Amino acid sequence: MKAIRYHEVGEVDVLKYEEVDMPEIGDDEVLVRVRAASLNHLDLRLRAGKSPRPVELPHIGGVDAAGDIEAVGKNVADLAPGTRVVVDPTIKTPKGPSVMGVNFYGGFAEYLKIPATNVVPIPDEVSYDDASTLPICYVTAAYGLYDRGGLQKGETVLVHAAGSGTGSAAVQVAKEGGATVIATAGSDEKLEKVKEIGADATINYNTQDFAEEVKKITEGKGVDLIFDQVGASAWDNNLKSVKAKGRILLVGVVGGGQTTFNFGPVIMRDLSILGVTVFNAPRQSLINAINLVSKNGVKPVIDKTFPLSEAAQAQKMLEDRSQFGKVILNP
Ligand SMILES: NC(=O)c1ccc[n+]([C@@H]2O[C@H](COP(=O)([O-])OP(=O)(O)OC[C@H]3O[C@@H](n4cnc5c(N)ncnc54)[C@H](OP(=O)(O)O)[C@@H]3O)[C@@H](O)[C@H]2O)c1
């Protein structure tokens, strides 16, 4: 089969479109013919060797994938070849999560193998492209905002990097739940698109002081919840933007993973600082994400699709921060 594999970490040119042995499935596994695999910031960090948990080389990335069941192992009775599925990339083990595209070969290939218990059938009205956006971004958004953040209808949420895959999903998921959404991004062009997907107010964090803007927009009240994928560079302003008893979700660190920490405001204003990792989300979050698309009519935000052979150009788009929402490979 064809796959995008890398034998060393580095720039996008380490990604090789090459012939790789077909995966051999075990008795409890299924072989999936991949139709769509969406890209995540995580893929870039792994490929660049910037993840604290390096991958074993050679490696095939791709944490998010959807396709058709091609073959099933001997013990798999409830899934037939031809079934359209999306893959839950996380295998929960006593030692912690083992993740497709991180700990073993992923979806940037024509075929992948995975335990049968890790695939979820998708209804006909959910396209492969749409399904491939769900397991990381939409699950992170839903698990973060509701399971971790306890978002309530009528609350105000500040979503950072709202043009990213995860940020655009968080805007849609929060709006769907009846929240008011203030969204930040790095360009006015992205902010226009963020409004189109439902944000009530927008802030350009490169040209405006977002804490000042949040203050104006909320008439001095601040927000109830912050969905933060930026990290260190947003930390001080996050503390100024959240209201007393508010919650800050730490989701990502594109703006740095370490900063000094002033305990005072957190203690004095009863703030909650909550970590979020999608790899701890329950399976139900993925099922809910599928329903969001099939039943609630949420349209995942997809910027561009590429053939598998053009994975390097696709990753470059993310690296240049030029995408809005998701970028997808179609093997
Ligand atoms: N905790 C979890 O379970 C979880 C799950 C999914 C993602 N994440 C994290 O969330 C973050 C976003 O992931 P994603 O896949 O949605 O990202 P993505 O689609 O690649 O978008 C990242 C966006 O972040 C913004 N950004 C701000 N500072 C940046 C910087 N220094 N370098 C690059 N981008 C920067 C850019 O938007 P602007 O141009 O608007 O600034 C960029 O488009 C990552 O840190 C990722 O690891 C965490």
The ligand as a MOL file (V3000), in Angstrom:
LIG
                    3D

  0  0  0     0  0            999 V3000
M  V30 BEGIN CTAB
M  V30 COUNTS 48 52 0 0 0
M  V30 BEGIN ATOM
M  V30 1 N -5.2450 18.8160 24.9440 0
M  V30 2 C -5.7190 18.1350 23.9220 0
M  V30 3 O -6.2770 17.0490 24.0570 0
M  V30 4 C -5.5880 18.7350 22.5580 0
M  V30 5 C -6.3560 18.2610 21.4790 0
M  V30 6 C -6.2320 18.9060 20.2480 0
M  V30 7 C -5.3410 19.9510 20.0910 0
M  V30 8 N -4.5940 20.3310 21.1470 0 CHG=1
M  V30 9 C -3.6240 21.4280 21.0390 0
M  V30 10 O -4.3250 22.5750 20.5820 0
M  V30 11 C -3.4640 23.3560 19.7880 0
M  V30 12 C -4.0810 23.5580 18.4390 0
M  V30 13 O -4.1270 22.3140 17.7500 0
M  V30 14 P -4.8040 22.2250 16.3020 0
M  V30 15 O -4.4720 20.8950 15.7520 0
M  V30 16 O -6.2070 22.6560 16.3930 0 CHG=-1
M  V30 17 O -3.9390 23.3630 15.5850 0
M  V30 18 P -3.9170 23.9500 14.1170 0
M  V30 19 O -5.1900 23.6360 13.4210 0
M  V30 20 O -2.6320 23.5820 13.4950 0
M  V30 21 O -3.8930 25.5260 14.4270 0
M  V30 22 C -2.9730 26.1030 15.3000 0
M  V30 23 C -3.2570 27.5960 15.3320 0
M  V30 24 O -2.7030 28.1360 16.5090 0
M  V30 25 C -2.4240 29.5090 16.2870 0
M  V30 26 N -1.1000 29.8380 16.8390 0
M  V30 27 C -0.8580 30.7530 17.7960 0
M  V30 28 N 0.4190 30.8070 18.1030 0
M  V30 29 C 1.0330 29.9080 17.3170 0
M  V30 30 C 2.3790 29.5190 17.1720 0
M  V30 31 N 3.3510 30.0780 17.8900 0
M  V30 32 N 2.6540 28.5620 16.2480 0
M  V30 33 C 1.6790 27.9940 15.5250 0
M  V30 34 N 0.3750 28.3210 15.6430 0
M  V30 35 C 0.0620 29.2880 16.5180 0
M  V30 36 C -2.4800 29.7540 14.7950 0
M  V30 37 O -3.6230 30.5440 14.5520 0
M  V30 38 P -3.4940 32.1320 14.3590 0
M  V30 39 O -2.8600 32.3570 13.0320 0
M  V30 40 O -4.8950 32.6020 14.4380 0
M  V30 41 O -2.6440 32.6380 15.5160 0
M  V30 42 C -2.6270 28.3630 14.1940 0
M  V30 43 O -3.4090 28.3510 13.0460 0
M  V30 44 C -2.1180 22.6000 19.7560 0
M  V30 45 O -1.3070 23.0670 20.7910 0
M  V30 46 C -2.5220 21.1890 20.0440 0
M  V30 47 O -1.4770 20.4310 20.5820 0
M  V30 48 C -4.6930 19.7540 22.3550 0
M  V30 END ATOM
M  V30 BEGIN BOND
M  V30 1 1 1 2
M  V30 2 2 2 3
M  V30 3 1 2 4
M  V30 4 1 4 5
M  V30 5 2 4 48
M  V30 6 2 5 6
M  V30 7 1 6 7
M  V30 8 2 7 8
M  V30 9 1 8 9
M  V30 10 1 8 48
M  V30 11 1 9 10
M  V30 12 1 9 46
M  V30 13 1 10 11
M  V30 14 1 11 12
M  V30 15 1 11 44
M  V30 16 1 12 13
M  V30 17 1 13 14
M  V30 18 2 14 15
M  V30 19 1 14 16
M  V30 20 1 14 17
M  V30 21 1 17 18
M  V30 22 2 18 19
M  V30 23 1 18 20
M  V30 24 1 18 21
M  V30 25 1 21 22
M  V30 26 1 22 23
M  V30 27 1 23 24
M  V30 28 1 23 42
M  V30 29 1 24 25
M  V30 30 1 25 26
M  V30 31 1 25 36
M  V30 32 1 26 27
M  V30 33 1 26 35
M  V30 34 2 27 28
M  V30 35 1 28 29
M  V30 36 1 29 30
M  V30 37 2 29 35
M  V30 38 1 30 31
M  V30 39 2 30 32
M  V30 40 1 32 33
M  V30 41 2 33 34
M  V30 42 1 34 35
M  V30 43 1 36 37
M  V30 44 1 36 42
M  V30 45 1 37 38
M  V30 46 2 38 39
M  V30 47 1 38 40
M  V30 48 1 38 41
M  V30 49 1 42 43
M  V30 50 1 44 45
M  V30 51 1 44 46
M  V30 52 1 46 47
M  V30 END BOND
M  V30 END CTAB
M  END
